[in-house]
Amino acid sequence: MVIAPALRTALQPLSRARRPSACLAVGALLHLPALLILATPWLAYDVSSVPEILLSVCWPLCVIALLTPALTALQRARFRWVGVDIPRPAGPATGGASRRERVEARLRAWYPGRQIRYHLLLAPAVAAAGLLTLVTGPVALAAATIYVWIWAVPVDVRLAQAGYTTTAAYVTAAGLATLYGGARLCGTLVRIDAERAAALLGPSPEELLAARVAEVTESRAGVVDAADAERRRIERDLHDGAQQRLVSMAVNLGLAKITLKDIPDDARKVIDEAHREAKEAISELSSLVRGLHPAVLEDRGLDAALSGIAERAPLPVRLKVDLASRPSPTIEAVAYFVVSEALANVVKHAQASRADVSVERFGGILLVVVSDDGVGGADPSGGTGLAGLAKRVASVDGTFSFSSPVGGPTVVTVELPCAL
């Protein structure tokens, strides 16, 4: 009862080495054809001239290069068997590139340089080490079990070998050490092989970085869209809920002022004050709702929403909007808030007599330009909202720039990406 668990524990390292040993054996079989191809020209005939030497070196390399896709597929299947999944390299990103750039990208993607290095250099070395380890396994097993089969030797032969039991003890110890060392070495070789195979047969670091950047960009775009959708929801809730209640309260207070004629002056004064506060609250809430996401922007588009901003501005604003088609709601919202905040800065800080707003679409770019004839000298670190605008534009991968020399004019230029 006690011997069986102890024996099971002692045999666990050998049991865990079964799959790595099989993986190494399969790897050696896979690389045997490549090694034979490389060795055939040197073994088949006498290489004596320089052209023959070059031919003996080049044509096996060409054969290996042609066989690389098949060898790579077999290696991926081999590593999947031991729980290591090696993804395929990403295809060439040719969107928006010229024809020459697309051809170059496809050629770079087709050339299996990293895979050839694996099949010619690393894999044969690991396969040779693994094969050597596997070959020593039966020898070590025979040495470790010498006391089992030594009794098959005739008695007179054993007795003629003085001290054979001591020698057998040393052989047994050496065999056990080799068995357990070989088992650990098999696991180490498979781990090294898998790490290098993932680096050379899978996506390159540049491809992994590009994929990560694309994933982060997509995730950020989702966050921006979710935030914009949440702002629209809050705007609808405020417009349909709190704002309507305030309007109803203001109407009731106005009716109370008109209908209640015989109330004391103090009560009338309280009603007048409450009526005035209700109207101011409605005005402030309307401004807040427009700041979150104006309903006209969603219903009628950027042109109508910006026209409303220009009309409410306390200085003349010349507006030019030229859009062949509506951009996405997120881009519309960013463009609207850029113009709104830029005009607010003009009113607060520029001391300008007029402002110009231009919104035009050129292919996949929405260009927004806001300028004024004010005193200039705008500083992003001075709390004028320019830093916030730059962050808002950057959230959708847009570009933000401004020019504001002392004495003016101040020009804010924003480029926002639009899907074609």
Secondary structure as UniProt FT lines:
FT   HELIX           3..16
FT   HELIX           18..44
FT   HELIX           50..81
FT   TURN            82..83
FT   TURN            95..96
FT   HELIX           99..110
FT   HELIX           113..117
FT   HELIX           118..122
FT   HELIX           123..144
FT   HELIX           146..149
FT   HELIX           150..152
FT   HELIX           155..160
FT   TURN            162..163
FT   HELIX           164..201
FT   HELIX           205..237
FT   HELIX           238..242
FT   HELIX           243..259
FT   HELIX           265..292
FT   HELIX           295..300
FT   HELIX           302..312
FT   STRAND          317..322
FT   HELIX           329..345
FT   HELIX           346..350
FT   STRAND          355..362
FT   TURN            363..364
FT   STRAND          365..372
FT   HELIX           380..382
FT   HELIX           386..394
FT   TURN            395..397
FT   STRAND          399..403
FT   TURN            406..407
FT   STRAND          410..417
//
